[in-house]
Amino acid sequence: MVQRVAIIGAGSSGLASIKCCLDEGLEPTCFEQSHDIGGLWRFTEAGRICVYRSVITNTSKEMMCFSDFPFPEDFPNYMNHSRLLEYFRMYAKHFGLLRYIRFKTTVQSIRKRPDFSTTGQWDVVTETDGTVESAVFDAVMVCSGHYAEPHLPLDSFPGIENHFRGQYLHSWEYKDSASFQGKRVLVLGVGNSGGDIAVEISRVAAQVFLSTRSGTWVISRISDHGFPVDMMLTTRFHNCLENFLPSALMRWLRLKKFNTWFDHANYGLIPQKSLTVNDELPSCILCGTVVVKPNVEEFMESSAVFEDGTVEENIDMVVFATGYTFSFPFLEESVRNNCRSKYALYKYIFPPPLEKPTLAVLGLIELTGSIMTGTELQARWATRVFKGLNQLPPASRMMAEVAKKQQHLIKQGLSNKEGKIKTSYIGYMDEIASCVGVKPNVLLLFLKDPKLALEVFFGPCTPCQYRLAGPGKWVGARNTILTQWHRAVKPLRTRVINDSSNHSLVFQWLTILGLPPSELVLYWTWNLCYSRISVAFIDSPLCQYGQP
């Protein structure tokens, strides 16, 4: 009998979950409360992006694609929301996913059936156009993510509700800069959304103030030689350096590298451990259109008092770029309590106390790389667990691992900052891939396929690496990895020029000397790897509070 799986949400993780269910012979039904796919990358009817203010991705196309469906080569490396949504539509069409989605359907409740301890089944109640339906499912995949509800910490800013006479809003409510024309604006929070909003508003506002509690490293999307920064930084080689070099040395190298673009101390941004991707913010600060301020101590009628004692008068508008929280109101209370935190979940996916592992929460992670690719790998593992092809450890062992991570947070004093903690992208991906049986064996690759091994180890750790072997192996994975730099450069070369670079001259001389084509390719591969080694030695992956 085919197992029925309920999937909540048709964003990127929901689409990947449908595809993974089909791959394992499961029968998916996806419930999407809106009229379309795309989740937080789709504009709402009000004209704003559901969650992310940034209309340009902070992850390049090679690092965020589905593992068996690379972006077209003519797509830009960093895309706006419409191109990403176009990609989702291509993915859904290619694998025939839309027929499994029920749009304009709200999930009202998900409850364990009376015989759950033996069947692991769920009662799922939904509502579509006023019609309420109930159905039984063998498993549930919650794909609504952790950007569900705007976090508006008014209690942390005395006076904002009782005294301040200006307007305040959350970044979720921000549509465009038109309403900020000629205003004096204070943006609270220097994450990706806060930085993007401050930059955009600064073009029309009289003055923008950017308040940050702990500062941030600011990096550009453009790395050495003009390649996408995440393709240069997220490599297995660099991950090895992070793991084996002394942490003090890595901190010194990180400080040295991040300050080569501009001195963060001079810009009032010297951080503790956070990072923001923004190409324009330093320029705005340099030009004075954005002024960096410390945390706000209190608000007066028309002014803001900061922790350093300074006061900015005539503040017209305040934008809270203070992030989001998550909740799963449709889950029954006992199950919801087990999902109250990502650290209460085994591998950030499975609630350990459940008698049967038939509930998976996807996307409740913060990675130093693409969350989209992380959730796809989560879905691959979850569906195999549902099918019985992969087994979870006993509940006692899972709960012990969960407790160990929570104690680690408490010791580091980070238990109340878990939303800001980023987990190592490669470390987590390899961990889940090992559970699925798809982690690439780099040493074996060096023996069997040196050309591919060089790219896998020294090149970017792209999602296709997890399709080279094991369950779900994709025949196109090898070629996709070997051509990833071509796809990165292709959309840039819109003007044809004569290339008289040193690489071309070396290639000509090697050809004259009679080296066979295979050795020429190997030389070229090594040349690229060598340039990235030099960069990797001083670069760092996206910063994090700590490894839980």
N, C-alpha and C positions, 0 to 999 in steps of 0.2 A: 504494500500500500504506500502511495506517494505521500511524503510528509508535507503538510501545509505550513507555510511560514508567513507571519504577518510582519510587514516592514513599515515603520512609522517615519514618514518623511521621504520626499523625492528630490533631495539635494544630491550632492556628489556622492555621499556615503550611501544614500538610499539607492541610487542607480547602480553603484558597485555591488550592493547587497543583492539586488535583483539578479544581476549577471552571475554572481557567485552561486546563488541558489540554483539557477538554471544549469550551471556547470556541474553541480553535484546531483542533479536529478531531483531537486526539491521543487515544490510548487509555491511560488511567491505571490503574495498580494500586497501591494504597496498602497498605503493610505496617505494622500497628500491633501492638506486642508485648503491650499490655494488652487488656482486653475492651471498651473503650469509647473514644469520642473525647474531646477536651478537653485532652490533654497536661498541662501544669503547672497548669492551673486545675481539674483534677478531683481530688477527694479520693481517696486510695488506700484500700485495705481497712483499713489501720492507722488511718485516721481523720485523717490529716494531709494537707496540700496537698503535692503532689509537690515543688514548689520554693518558690514564694512563700509566705512566712509570712502576709503581709497577705491577709486574706479580702476586703478592699475594694480595688477597683482604684484606682490612682493617676492614671489617665487617664480622662477623662469619655467618656460614650457617643458623643457627636458626633465626638470626635477619634480614636476607636479602632474604629469600625464598619468592616465591609467596604464598599468604595467604591460598590457597587451594591445594598447591602442595609442600610439604616439600622435602628437599634434602634427598637422600638415606642415611641411617644411616652409611654406610661405607665411605662416602665422608669425607675428612678432614674438620676441623672446618674453617680453612682459606685456600682458594683454589688458585691455579694458574689459568691463563686465560683459559687454555684448559679444566680444569674440570668445570669451570663455563659455558663455551660454550657448553660442553656436557650436562649440566643441562638444558640450553636453548633448546637444541635439544629434550631432553626428554619431556620438557613442551610442545613444539610445536607439537610433535608427539602425545602426550597423548590427547591433545584437538583438534587435526586436524587443526592446524593454517596455515601450509605452503601453502595450496591451495588458500589462500586469499592474498598471497604476490606476487607482480610483481617485480622480481629482474631486475637489470641493467636498472632501470627506474628512470629518473631524473624529478623532478617536476619543471617545468619552471615558472608557474604562477598560483596563486590562487586569483580569483577576485569575488567580489559580483555580482550576476546577477542583471539585471535592476529591477527586481521585488523582490529584497532581503527583503525589508521592510515588505512584506507580506508572502513570502515563506521561507526566510532565506537560500536560496540555493546559491551554489558556482559553478563557472566555473573553472575547474581544467585542466590545460594543461600540458601534460607529453611528454617525449621523450624517446623512446626505440630503440636502434640500428638505429638511424637516422630517425625513424618514429615518427612524432608528432601527438598526439591524444588529443582530448578535450572531457570532459565528465562533466555531471552535478551531483553534490552531494548535499545531504540534510544537511550534517554537515562535519566538518573537525577537525581532531585531529593532532596537530603538535607535533611530538615525536622525534625531532632532538636534543633536549636537549640544555644545555648551554655550552657544550664543543666543539663548532663547529669550532672556529678559534683560532689558537695560538695567545696569546697576547705578542707582542715583543716591549716593551717600550723603544726603542732606544733613544728617546728624553730625557729620564730621566737619561741617562748615557753619559754625554759629552765625546767626544773623541772616542767612540766605533766605529763610522763609519769613521771618518776622520783621526784619528791618530793610532789607534790600528792596529798592523800588524799581530796579531794572528788570529785564527779562532773563530767565535762565531756561536752558533746555539740555537734553542729552544729545550726544552725537547721533544717536539713532534717529532723532527728529530732524537732523540737518538735511536740507535738500540742495541748496546752492548758496552762493555768497550774496545774492541780490539784496536780501533783507539786512545785510550788514553794512551797506553803503554808508560811508562817513561816520561809522560808529566807533566807539572805543570798546574793544572786545577782550574779555579774559577767557582763555582756554585752559581748563584744568586737566592736566594729564599729558604726558609727552610720549605716549605710545604711538603706534603707526597711525591710528585715527586722529589723535590729537595733533600730531605733526602735520598731517595732510590738511586738516581743517585750518590750522593756523596759517599755513602757507597760502592756501586758496583765499581765505578771508583777507589776508594782508594786502591783496591786490586792490581791494576796494575800500577797506576800513581806514579810519583816521589813524588808528593805532591798534596793534594786537599785542597782548601780553600772554606769555606761555608759562604757566605755573607748573613746576615739577617738584615732587617731594624728594626724590633721590637721584635725579639726573638720568642720563642715558648715553650710551655710545650711539653715534649716528654714522651709518655707513651708506654708501651709494650702491645702487643696483649694478653699477659698472665697476668691474674689477680690472686687474692688470691686463693690458693688451685689448681692453674693450669687451672682454667676455663677461657674461652674467656672473655676478659675484658668487651665487650659490653653486654654480658649476665648478668654480675654482676652489671653493672652500670645503664643500661636502664630499670628501674623498676618503677612501679606506686608508690611504697612506697617512693622511693628516689625522684620522681617527686613532691610528696607532701612536702617533706622536703625542696626542692628548692623553692617551692611556699610560704611556711609558715614561715620558719626560716628567721631571719634578713639577709639581703644580706651581711653585714659586717662579720657575723659569717660564712656564707657559703664561702666567699672569704678566710677567715683564715683557715678553714678546707681544702679547696682546695689546698691552698699553702702548708699546712702541709703534706697532703697526696702525692701530686705530687713530693715533695722534699724527700720523703722517699727512692725512688730509687736512686737518686743522686741530689745533690744541683745544681739547674739550674744556680744560680749566679756564682758558681765556674767554670761552663762550658761555660760561656758567652752566655747563652741562656735565662736568666730571661726575661719572655715575658710581653707583655701587656695583650693580651687576646686570642691568637691563640693556636692551639694544633696540634701536629704531632704524628702519630702512627709509631713508628720505634723501632725495637728490637735491632738493631746493632749500631745505631749512637752514643750513649754514649760511647760504647766500642772503636769505632774508634777515638773519640775525646780523650779518655783516653790514647790511644796508640800513638796519635800524627799523625796518617795517615790522619785525617781530622782536620783542624784548623778553628775555628769559627772567623769570622771577621764582623765588622759593615758594614753599607751600603757603596757602592762605591760612591765617590765624582766625580771622573773622571778617564778616561783611558788615558795612554800615549802610546808610540809606543809598548812597551813590558811590561808595568807595570800597576798596578792598585793603585790609591790613595784612601784611605778610609777616612771616615768622622772624624775619631779620629786622623788623621794626619799620620798614618802608611802607608808604601808603600811596596807592594810585587812585586819583580822584576821577569823578565823572565816568564811571564804568557803566556803559549802556546795556551790555549783554554778557552773559556768562554761558560758556559751553562746557558741559561735563563730558569729557572723553575718558570716562572712568570704568569702561569695560562692561561686562555682562555677567549674569549669573544663569544657572540652569535649574530646571525643575521638571519633574515628570508627574504632573498632577493626575494623569490617567492611570498610573500604576496604583495598585492597592497599597495601603499604608505600610504593611509589613515589608513588602518588596521595595517600596520607595525609600524606606529607611536604610535598606541595604545598598541603595544607590545614591546616598546623600553626598558622597564625595568620590572622585575618581580613585582616591587611595583606599576606598572601601571595596574596590573591585579587583579581582585577580587579573593581573596584566592589564588593568584599566578596562576590562571588558566584562567579566563574568562575576555576578554576586556569589560569593562562596557558600553562604548558608543554604541556598536552594537545594532541595532534594534531588532535582534533576537539572542538568545544565542546558536548559532550553530558553534562556533569556540572555541576550547579548546587548550591551550598551556600546554603540560605536561612536567614535569621534570625540570622546570625553578626554582628550589628551592635548597637551601643549608640547610640540616637538620643536627642535632647533631646525627642522626642515619642514617639508610640506605635510600638513595634517591630512590632506586629501589622499595622498598615497599611503599614509599610515592607516587610515580607516579602510582602504581597499584591502590591505593585507589582513587587518582585523577581520573583515568580512570573509575572506578566504578561509581563515582558521575557524571562525564561528560556524560556518556552514558545514565544515568537515566534522566539527564536534557534534552538531545536530545529527548528521548522518551516521555518526558512530565510527567514522574513519580515524579520528584522533580522539584520544582520551585525556580528560583532565585529571590532575592528581586528586587524592582524597580531600574532602572538605577541610579536615584539620590542617593539612599541609598548606592549602591555599590560604586559610585564615592566618596561619603563622607567618606566611610571607607578607600578607597585607599588614599585619600588626608590626612587623619589622620595618616596613617602609614608613608607617605612621610614627613610630618611635624615632626613626631617623629625622623626620621633619621636626619633631618636638625638640630634639637635641640641638638642631641647627637654628631653632627659633623661627621656623618657617611655617608652622602649622596654620597660621592665619593668613598666609600669603600663597596658598597652593595654586591659586589661579594664575600666578605670575611665574611659577616654576616650570622651566622647560626641560624636557627629557632629551637626551642625546638621540638624534635622528637615526644614525647608523646603528647605535647600540640597541635601540628599541626595535627597529626594523629587523635586525638580525635575530633578536630574541624571539619575536613572533614567527619569523621565517623558519627558525629551528623547530618550533612547535608544529608548523605545517609540513616541514621537510623540504623547504625550497631555498635554504640559505646556500649561496654559491660557495663552492670549495675552491678558494683561490689557489692554494698550493697544487691541487690536482689540475687546475686550469693551466698553470705554468708548465706542467708536464705535457698536457694534451694539446693546448692551444695558446702558445705564448703571446701571440698577437692580441687575442681577446683578454688574456690575463693582465697584460700591461694596462689596458684601458679600464678593466674592472678595478684594479688596485690603485693606480695612480689617477685615473680619470674620475669624473663625478659618479657618485653612487646613485645612479638613476633607477627608477622603479623596475625597468626591464631586467635588471640583474636578478630579480626574484622570479623570473620566468625562464631561466636558463636550464633548470633541471627540476625534477620532482613533480608532484601533483600540479597540474595546470601548466606544464611546460609548453612554451609557445615557440614555434619554429622560427618566428621572425625576430626573436629576442637578440640573437647574436648580431645580425646585421643592423638592428636598431641601435645597439651600443656602439658599433664601429662607425656609424654614420652620424652620431649625435653632434659632433662639432660642425659637420656640414650643415645640419639643420639649424644650428645656432647662428651660423654666419650667413646662410642663404637669404634671409629677409633683410640683411644689412646691405647686400651687394646689389643695390638698385641702380648703380652707375658703374658701368664696365670701364675698368682702367687697365693699363698694361702693368703687370706685376713684375717688377725687377728686383724683388727682395732677395736677401741672402739665401733664403731657403730654396728659391728657384734656381739660383746659381749653383748651389751645392748639389741639388738634384741633377742639374745638367752635367756636372763634372763626374758624379757617381755613375751616371748613365754612360758617359764616354769611357769610364774605366771598366765598364762591362759588368757592373753588379746586376744580378737578376732582379726582376720586379718585386719579388717577395722580400728581398733584403732592403730595397728602397722603401717599401711600405713600413718595414720594421724600424728603419732609421727615422722615418718621419714620425712614427708613433712615439718612439723614444724621445725625439726632439720636443714634441708636445708635452710628454710626461715630465721631462727635465725642467721645462719652464714652469710647470705647475708644482714640481717639488720645491723649487726655490720660493715660490709664493706660499705654498702650504706650510713651510717651516716657520714663517713668521705670521701667517694669518691664523684666524681662529674661527670655528663654527659659531653660529649665533649664540650669544652669551646666555647664561642661565643662572638661576640662584643656586643650583646644586643638583647633583644626581641622586634622586631618591632610590 
